[in-house]
Amino acid sequence: MLIRRPVLHRVFEYWDGRRAGRAFPSRRDIDPLDLPFALGSLILIDVLRDPLRFRYRLVGTTATTRWGYDMTGKFVDDLPTPERRAIILDQYRRVVESARPLAIHGTHVLDGRNWVYDSVMMPLGQGGTIDMILICVEYAQRDT
């Protein structure tokens, strides 16, 4: 897994340190206030089962500003762009099915501008069951 940005790497190291020999830490092992350097870039996703769905519990101001809308309390199903929704659903499912972190690098058009983004998605849960995903995402405007 290649993590390109220092802030994302620091968040991953924090997550990794909180595992304490387990496959992944629980939500109670993670305190977003321990990550003041990344607070605006953090996203917490609830993983719901039967059927598998994903709900945004917390969306940092950086993502909300970049997206142009706040997804807090909403499901991935509520994302306005079907193509983006399909990509995000695939990524979240990959994290849940593999029970491993996932680093993503990509491009996205938001507010009529081209952006490059990097994110790291890390599972959280107890007893081998993932019930949340911790995400850190960073954007940089791309020259066209």
C-alpha positions in Angstrom: 0.0 0.0 0.0 1.5 3.3 -1.1 0.6 6.4 1.0 1.8 9.5 -0.9 1.1 12.3 1.5 2.7 12.9 4.9 -0.6 13.8 6.7 -2.1 10.6 5.5 0.9 8.6 6.5 0.7 10.1 10.1 -3.0 9.1 10.3 -2.2 5.6 9.1 0.7 5.3 11.7 -1.7 6.4 14.4 -4.3 3.8 13.3 -1.6 1.1 13.1 -0.3 1.9 16.6 -3.8 1.6 18.0 -4.3 -1.9 16.6 -2.2 -3.4 19.5 -1.6 -6.6 17.6 -5.1 -6.9 16.2 -6.1 -6.8 12.6 -7.7 -3.4 13.2 -8.5 -1.1 16.2 -12.0 -0.5 17.5 -13.7 2.9 17.3 -13.1 3.5 21.0 -9.4 3.1 20.4 -9.5 6.1 18.1 -9.9 9.7 19.2 -10.1 12.2 16.4 -8.7 14.9 18.8 -5.4 13.0 18.8 -5.2 14.0 15.1 -5.5 17.8 15.2 -3.3 18.1 12.1 -5.9 16.2 10.1 -9.2 17.0 11.7 -10.7 18.7 8.7 -9.7 15.8 6.5 -11.2 13.0 8.6 -14.3 11.1 7.7 -16.0 8.4 9.8 -18.3 5.9 8.1 -20.7 3.6 9.8 -20.8 0.1 8.3 -24.3 -1.3 8.5 -25.2 -4.9 7.7 -28.1 -6.8 6.1 -27.9 -5.3 3.6 -24.4 -3.8 3.6 -24.7 0.0 3.6 -22.4 2.9 4.5 -23.5 6.0 6.4 -21.4 9.1 7.0 -21.1 9.7 10.7 -18.6 12.5 10.5 -17.4 14.5 7.5 -14.5 17.0 8.1 -14.8 20.5 6.8 -12.2 20.0 4.1 -14.3 17.2 2.4 -17.5 19.1 2.9 -16.0 22.3 1.4 -14.5 20.4 -1.5 -17.6 18.4 -2.2 -19.9 21.4 -1.9 -22.4 19.6 0.3 -22.4 17.9 3.7 -23.0 14.2 3.8 -23.1 13.9 7.6 -25.9 11.5 8.6 -26.5 10.4 5.0 -25.9 7.2 3.2 -23.5 6.7 0.3 -26.7 6.0 -1.6 -27.5 9.7 -1.3 -24.4 10.9 -3.2 -25.7 13.0 -6.1 -23.4 11.5 -8.8 -24.1 7.9 -9.7 -20.6 7.3 -11.1 -18.9 8.7 -8.0 -21.3 6.7 -5.8 -20.3 3.4 -7.6 -16.6 4.1 -7.1 -17.0 5.0 -3.4 -19.2 1.9 -2.8 -16.6 -0.3 -4.4 -13.8 1.2 -2.2 -15.7 0.9 1.0 -16.7 -2.7 0.2 -13.0 -3.5 -0.5 -12.0 -2.3 2.9 -14.8 -4.3 4.6 -14.2 -7.5 2.6 -10.4 -7.4 3.0 -10.4 -6.1 6.6 -7.3 -4.1 5.5 -6.6 -0.4 4.9 -6.8 0.9 1.4 -4.8 3.9 -0.1 -6.4 5.7 -3.1 -4.9 8.2 -5.5 -7.2 9.7 -8.1 -8.7 12.7 -9.8 -12.1 14.3 -9.4 -13.9 17.3 -10.9 -15.5 19.3 -8.1 -17.0 22.8 -8.4 -15.9 22.9 -12.1 -12.3 22.4 -11.2 -9.9 19.4 -11.5 -8.6 18.0 -8.2 -6.1 15.4 -7.4 -6.9 13.5 -4.2 -5.3 11.0 -2.0 -7.0 9.1 0.8 -6.4 6.3 3.2 -9.3 4.1 4.4 -8.8 2.1 7.6 -11.2 -0.4 9.1 -12.4 -0.2 12.7 -14.3 -2.8 14.7 -14.4 -5.4 17.4 -14.3 -9.2 17.5 -13.3 -9.4 13.8 -16.3 -7.4 12.6 -15.8 -4.1 10.9 -18.4 -1.6 12.0 -16.7 1.7 10.9 -14.2 3.0 8.4 -11.8 5.8 9.3 -10.8 7.9 6.2 -8.4 10.7 5.8 -8.5 12.6 2.4 -6.4 15.4 1.0 -7.1 17.4 -2.2 -4.8 19.5 -4.4 -6.0 21.5 -7.4 -4.6 20.1 -10.6 -3.6 22.3 -13.5 -5.6 21.5 -16.6 
